[in-house]
Amino acid sequence: MKELVELLARALVDRPEAVDVRETDNASTISLELRVAPGDVGHVIGRQGRTIKAMRTLVHAAAIRSQKDATLEVIDEEQDARRAGG
């Protein structure tokens, strides 16, 4: 699942080397966190969220094979730093 998200994200962004996907797998859920370069967040989200919605649909479909639920979140580190006062 992690590889699928990495492949999709690297195809969308300007800095593919900055793509980082972290996967947490427990009994019933697979959680994926996608981090990209600050300038590439918009590429991953897409217009009106259509790109990330499509990626989440693919992740959900892939998770069905393992009989689990899946979540995909884009982590905007720049926004997190602003919230923290940095």
Backbone as JSON, one array per atom type, in Angstrom:
{
  "sequence": "MKELVELLARALVDRPEAVDVRETDNASTISLELRVAPGDVGHVIGRQGRTIKAMRTLVHAAAIRSQKDATLEVIDEEQDARRAGG",
  "N": [[0.83, -1.18, 0.0], [1.89, 1.24, 0.83], [3.84, 1.57, -1.14], [2.26, 2.01, -3.4], [1.1, 4.53, -2.86], [3.43, 6.08, -2.74], [4.37, 5.82, -5.39], [2.28, 7.05, -6.86], [2.31, 9.65, -5.74], [4.93, 10.55, -6.31], [4.77, 10.77, -9.06], [3.23, 12.99, -9.33], [4.39, 15.29, -8.19], [6.82, 18.04, -8.12], [9.23, 17.7, -6.83], [10.19, 14.76, -6.46], [11.96, 13.36, -4.81], [11.51, 14.24, -2.28], [9.26, 13.02, -1.33], [7.61, 11.29, 1.19], [6.31, 8.52, 2.76], [4.52, 7.24, 5.41], [3.54, 4.35, 7.04], [1.14, 2.91, 9.12], [0.07, 0.04, 10.52], [-2.54, -1.65, 11.92], [-4.73, -3.96, 13.63], [-7.25, -3.62, 12.29], [-7.09, -1.41, 10.64], [-5.31, 0.49, 8.21], [-3.14, 3.09, 8.27], [-2.0, 5.8, 6.46], [0.44, 8.27, 6.04], [1.24, 11.0, 4.16], [3.92, 12.89, 3.16], [5.17, 15.71, 1.52], [7.26, 18.02, -0.36], [6.98, 21.45, 0.66], [6.06, 23.15, -1.45], [4.78, 21.38, -3.08], [2.43, 20.44, -2.04], [-0.03, 21.38, -2.96], [-0.12, 20.18, -5.49], [-0.53, 17.52, -4.88], [-2.95, 17.57, -3.53], [-4.7, 18.76, -5.39], [-7.12, 20.32, -7.62], [-9.85, 21.52, -5.91], [-9.59, 19.34, -4.24], [-9.68, 17.01, -5.71], [-7.61, 15.3, -6.65], [-6.4, 14.14, -4.34], [-8.63, 12.89, -3.36], [-9.09, 10.95, -5.31], [-6.76, 9.45, -4.97], [-7.21, 8.49, -2.39], [-9.4, 6.89, -2.88], [-8.25, 4.85, -4.45], [-6.46, 3.79, -2.57], [-8.27, 2.86, -0.66], [-9.58, 0.9, -2.19], [-7.45, -0.87, -2.62], [-7.01, -1.64, 0.0], [-9.21, -3.17, 0.58], [-8.68, -5.69, -0.37], [-7.08, -6.73, 1.64], [-8.88, -6.88, 3.62], [-9.26, -4.69, 5.34], [-9.67, -1.37, 6.69], [-8.7, 1.78, 5.31], [-6.79, 4.77, 5.64], [-5.72, 7.89, 4.31], [-3.68, 10.55, 4.73], [-2.57, 13.84, 4.06], [0.23, 15.38, 5.18], [0.96, 18.54, 6.08], [3.72, 20.03, 6.67], [4.66, 22.63, 6.75], [2.42, 24.14, 7.43], [1.92, 23.05, 9.95], [4.18, 23.97, 11.3], [3.69, 26.72, 11.32], [1.44, 26.82, 12.97], [2.56, 26.02, 15.35], [4.05, 28.17, 15.95], [6.45, 28.54, 14.75]],
  "CA": [[0.0, 0.0, 0.0], [2.83, 2.36, 0.91], [4.47, 1.71, -2.44], [1.26, 2.58, -4.3], [1.0, 5.96, -2.58], [4.7, 6.68, -3.16], [4.39, 5.86, -6.84], [1.34, 8.08, -7.31], [2.76, 10.98, -5.31], [6.14, 10.94, -7.06], [4.38, 11.14, -10.42], [2.49, 14.26, -9.3], [5.12, 16.41, -7.59], [8.02, 18.56, -8.77], [10.39, 17.18, -6.11], [9.84, 13.39, -6.04], [12.86, 12.86, -3.77], [11.0, 14.7, -0.98], [8.06, 12.26, -0.97], [7.8, 10.37, 2.31], [5.05, 7.89, 3.16], [4.65, 6.42, 6.63], [2.41, 3.43, 7.14], [0.87, 2.29, 10.42], [-0.86, -1.06, 10.27], [-2.99, -2.37, 13.11], [-5.62, -5.09, 13.37], [-8.36, -3.36, 11.37], [-6.91, -0.18, 9.87], [-4.01, 0.89, 7.69], [-3.07, 4.55, 8.21], [-0.88, 6.28, 5.66], [0.71, 9.7, 6.12], [2.01, 11.43, 3.01], [4.62, 14.17, 3.3], [5.83, 16.16, 0.3], [7.86, 19.34, -0.22], [5.94, 22.46, 0.87], [5.53, 23.66, -2.72], [4.1, 20.31, -3.81], [1.2, 20.03, -1.36], [-1.13, 21.67, -3.86], [-0.15, 19.2, -6.57], [-1.07, 16.27, -4.34], [-4.35, 17.78, -3.19], [-5.41, 18.99, -6.64], [-8.21, 21.3, -7.62], [-10.99, 21.16, -5.08], [-9.33, 18.07, -3.57], [-9.99, 15.86, -6.56], [-6.49, 14.37, -6.76], [-6.27, 13.36, -3.1], [-9.82, 12.03, -3.26], [-8.84, 9.8, -6.19], [-5.74, 8.62, -4.32], [-7.86, 7.81, -1.26], [-10.25, 5.83, -3.46], [-7.36, 3.76, -4.82], [-5.96, 3.18, -1.32], [-9.39, 2.11, -0.09], [-9.79, -0.3, -3.02], [-6.35, -1.79, -2.35], [-7.16, -2.15, 1.36], [-10.29, -4.16, 0.6], [-8.05, -6.99, -0.58], [-6.58, -7.22, 2.92], [-10.03, -6.83, 4.52], [-9.01, -3.65, 6.33], [-10.01, -0.01, 6.31], [-7.47, 2.53, 5.07], [-6.87, 6.22, 5.61], [-4.58, 8.57, 3.71], [-3.64, 11.96, 5.11], [-1.44, 14.64, 3.6], [0.77, 16.14, 6.3], [1.54, 19.8, 5.63], [4.64, 20.39, 7.75], [4.76, 24.08, 6.79], [1.27, 24.61, 8.19], [2.14, 22.64, 11.33], [5.18, 24.88, 11.88], [3.03, 28.02, 11.57], [0.57, 26.64, 14.14], [3.41, 25.9, 16.54], [4.72, 29.44, 16.18], [7.81, 28.48, 14.21]],
  "C": [[0.88, 1.25, 0.0], [3.47, 2.62, -0.45], [3.54, 2.34, -3.46], [1.18, 4.09, -4.11], [2.28, 6.68, -3.0], [4.76, 6.84, -4.67], [3.48, 6.97, -7.37], [1.84, 9.48, -6.96], [3.98, 11.44, -6.09], [5.82, 11.34, -8.49], [3.73, 12.52, -10.46], [3.33, 15.48, -8.94], [6.32, 16.84, -8.43], [9.3, 18.04, -8.12], [10.1, 15.78, -5.59], [10.75, 12.83, -4.94], [12.38, 13.26, -2.38], [9.76, 13.93, -0.53], [8.41, 11.27, 0.13], [6.43, 9.84, 2.72], [5.33, 7.03, 4.38], [3.37, 5.62, 6.8], [2.33, 2.86, 8.55], [-0.23, 1.27, 10.2], [-1.24, -1.7, 11.6], [-4.03, -3.4, 12.7], [-6.67, -4.82, 12.3], [-8.15, -2.18, 10.44], [-5.47, -0.02, 9.41], [-4.06, 2.41, 7.57], [-1.82, 4.95, 7.45], [-0.77, 7.78, 5.81], [1.65, 10.05, 4.97], [2.6, 12.8, 3.27], [5.33, 14.46, 1.98], [6.48, 17.51, 0.59], [6.75, 20.38, -0.09], [5.31, 22.99, -0.42], [4.73, 22.63, -3.5], [2.79, 19.87, -3.18], [-0.01, 20.26, -2.27], [-1.25, 20.69, -5.01], [-0.81, 17.9, -6.11], [-2.56, 16.41, -4.02], [-5.19, 17.98, -4.44], [-6.52, 20.01, -6.51], [-9.42, 20.75, -6.88], [-10.83, 19.77, -4.44], [-9.55, 16.84, -4.42], [-8.86, 14.83, -6.62], [-6.36, 13.51, -5.51], [-7.47, 12.46, -2.92], [-9.64, 10.78, -4.12], [-7.8, 8.87, -5.58], [-6.35, 7.84, -3.15], [-8.76, 6.68, -1.75], [-9.4, 4.62, -3.83], [-6.82, 3.03, -3.59], [-7.05, 2.34, -0.68], [-9.63, 0.82, -0.86], [-8.68, -1.33, -2.77], [-6.48, -2.41, -0.96], [-8.24, -3.21, 1.45], [-9.72, -5.58, 0.43], [-7.53, -7.59, 0.72], [-7.65, -7.17, 4.01], [-9.81, -5.87, 5.67], [-9.55, -2.33, 5.8], [-8.69, 0.75, 6.14], [-7.75, 4.02, 5.09], [-5.6, 6.77, 5.0], [-4.69, 10.04, 4.06], [-2.4, 12.62, 4.54], [-1.01, 15.5, 4.78], [1.47, 17.36, 5.74], [2.44, 20.33, 6.75], [4.79, 21.9, 7.87], [3.62, 24.66, 7.61], [1.41, 24.24, 9.67], [3.14, 23.55, 12.03], [4.57, 26.24, 12.18], [2.14, 27.93, 12.79], [1.38, 26.63, 15.43], [4.16, 27.2, 16.85], [6.12, 29.49, 15.64], [7.9, 29.07, 12.92]]
}
